[in-house]
Amino acid sequence: MIDITFPDGAVKSYEENVTPLEVANSISEGLARNVLGAKVNGEDWDATRPIGANASIQLLTWSDDDGKSVMWHSSAHLMAEALESMFTGVKFGIGPPVENGFYYDIDLGDKVLSTDDFGAIEKKMIELAQQKNIYERKEVSKDEAIEHYKEKGDEYKLELLESLNDGEITFYTQGGFTDLCRGPHIPNTGFIKAVKLLKVAGAYWRGDEKRKQLTRIYGISFPKQKELNQYMDLLEEAKKRDHRKIGKEMELFTFSQKVGIGLPLWLPRGTRMREKLVNFLTKAQVEDGYEQVVSPHIGHKDLYVTSGHYNQYGEDSFQPIKTPVEGEEFLLKPMNCPHHCEMYKAKPKSYKDLPVRFAEFGTVYRYEKSGEVHGLTRVRGFTQDDAHLFCMPDQVKEEFIKVIDLTLMVLGKLKFEDFTVQVSLRDPENKEKYIGSDENWDKAEKQIIEAVQETELTYVVEIGEAAFYGPKLDFMVKDALGRKWQLGTIQVDYNLPERFELEYTGSDNQKHRPVMIHRAPFGSLERFIAVLIEHCGGNFPLWLTPDQFAILPISDKYNGYAENVSKLLNNYDICGFVDDRNEKTGRKIRDAEHKKVPFMLIVGEQEESGSTVSVRKHGKGDLGVMSVEEFADLVEKEIEDN
């Protein structure tokens, strides 16, 4: 007999080699019908795979993110089986689950696949799913695996096998399809009831632009057709909210091939909104004791070698900038933190000076691959709302909690109310990815967890998601469509102060090393604004919207009065514009609605003679006639209430 420990701490005895599915069945048949996979001692596990020793277990269903991941991974294999039955000689790269669905990279030789083929592939997938074929796991030797793929003529799987050793290679077979895979998978294909292929794209093998471009097919699956229908409705809504579409309609930003891909150009309206966000956070930071600093857009290569960023981000950076001096090289700034370390060193510090809090809206540059650049969410130049706090070890927890409070204030102000907190730790099995001593990492991880526990935030722990220099706390925010985004981040770092030899004189008159806290409540302004646009569909909070009003004179005769009203409102710190185009009022109203201007103020003879404005609200229609002062009060109250 073996003991199985459940997430609530309960322990129950089972016969050796019991499967998670059998464990589920011992609880209830209903649960067993819904189990897709499991975690055994934290390891991903098939629902039908035997457990040979005492273990902790978590049963995964569709309601769990990890359960969805198992389903989507299995669906990628099902799609591969369908493709292999339909296209002779198809070869397979990798086919993982992703946040919403799955993809598979395939080599179809001379065949060009398009969305026109999706219907036939989906039909074949459902046909195969209805056979309820079991996903069978088999451990194989490296020689056996190589022999299999040599016979099949699949060079992609053979390359993947090069980095694997005996004892860590498994095949999964369902129906007539076998794949090299770690798993886990659902018990059988019958769990997949609804499938939709979403798009086809090119993807270089192993992300290397010098290698062959494969065909990447994205799809998603569900245990019920109703859920697929709901998801497709959500996708349609997401298209309407696409920040690229709304950004163009509202004239917030643009891109230019001549400037370069991934380098956004902020138009006047978008710039006004950015400045409002910057001013909002700057004010909050000043109240919390931050000092604003500015660093250059480039730095000497040695700066980033010292920090470790060159080693970590060298391949993702723009090529070094060479100067006329032999051997001298500069880099476009990939991070602000090394610059702030040098600022800290500019003059000696005593324990009485700490904590030092430097804040900067600093633009940084990463050479993202062209295929990965996407609107504002993935760009090559972006502005971080960066700050670095230098403090004594016994100040870390207090400072960390203050930053949590600041981040929560920012999310609340912008109506991001559905979020989870993720403690991202290093992977103890893969320490070469990180810099610094075990002692420093242990201290930093302990301090983050204690700080989060004191704030009573519910949190999850993710192993292997830490930054290379320290553990971090990430705020994973759900938008109005239920999509998850990583926005704010806070990191504890003992390592950069060591690498830059930062010091302060303690009360004992001895030299000590400060601890560094990195933080960015927005993350990057570009990505944050993109997420915000899609979250609110362009209907920003009134305090943030770039134009709070549009004044619409019904003819040229009233342009002068319209300008006077605009000046009066500007005195109340309410911003907007006069639409003095030679267009009919109905057209002006439609255009203002399209640009999501919150208020439209229509002025004509009556309004001029009475020193009033006729007010319409975006999406709600006529609010009646008001004096300019009454309208200003209305705006002020709405801003206060929201």
Salt bridges, closest charged atoms under 4 A:
ASP44 OD1 - LYS39 NZ 2.63
ASP65 OD2 - LYS484 NZ 3.37
ASP66 OD2 - LYS39 NZ 3.82
GLU84 OE2 - LYS152 NZ 2.76
ASP105 OD1 - ARG216 NE 2.64
ASP107 OD2 - LYS212 NZ 3.09
ASP117 OD1 - LYS111 NZ 3.98
GLU127 OE2 - LYS124 NZ 3.06
GLU139 OE2 - ARG137 NH1 3.37
GLU144 OE2 - LYS138 NZ 3.31
GLU155 OE1 - LYS91 NZ 3.07
GLU159 OE2 - ARG206 NH1 3.32
GLU159 OE2 - ARG211 NH1 2.70
ASP179 OD2 - HIS77 NE2 3.60
ASP179 OD1 - LYS157 NZ 2.91
GLU236 OE2 - LYS239 NZ 3.29
GLU237 OE2 - ARG241 NE 2.91
ASP242 OD2 - ARG244 NH2 2.66
GLU249 OE2 - LYS245 NZ 3.02
GLU249 OE2 - HIS594 NE2 3.91
GLU251 OE1 - ARG269 NH1 2.78
GLU251 OE2 - LYS595 NZ 3.25
ASP302 OD2 - HIS300 ND1 3.73
GLU329 OE1 - LYS301 NZ 3.35
GLU329 OE2 - LYS322 NZ 2.50
GLU360 OE2 - LYS333 NZ 3.78
GLU360 OE1 - HIS340 NE2 2.72
GLU368 OE1 - ARG378 NH2 3.18
GLU372 OE1 - ARG378 NH2 3.58
ASP386 OD1 - HIS388 NE2 3.93
GLU398 OE2 - LYS402 NZ 3.71
GLU399 OE1 - ARG357 NE 2.96
GLU399 OE2 - LYS402 NZ 3.75
ASP438 OD1 - ARG426 NH2 2.66
ASP438 OD2 - LYS431 NZ 3.19
GLU450 OE1 - LYS397 NZ 3.38
GLU450 OE2 - LYS446 NZ 2.63
GLU454 OE2 - LYS397 NZ 2.94
ASP474 OD2 - LYS472 NZ 3.53
ASP479 OD2 - ARG483 NH2 2.81
ASP493 OD2 - HIS518 NE2 2.87
ASP508 OD1 - HIS512 NE2 2.97
GLU526 OE2 - ARG274 NH1 2.76
GLU534 OE2 - HIS243 ND1 2.87
GLU534 OE1 - ARG483 NH2 2.98
ASP547 OD2 - ARG269 NE 2.46
ASP547 OD1 - ARG272 NH2 2.81
ASP579 OD1 - ARG581 NE 2.85
ASP591 OD2 - ARG581 NH2 2.81
ASP591 OD2 - ARG587 NE 3.15
GLU593 OE1 - HIS618 ND1 2.57
GLU638 OE1 - LYS617 NZ 2.91
ASP641 OD2 - LYS637 NZ 2.84
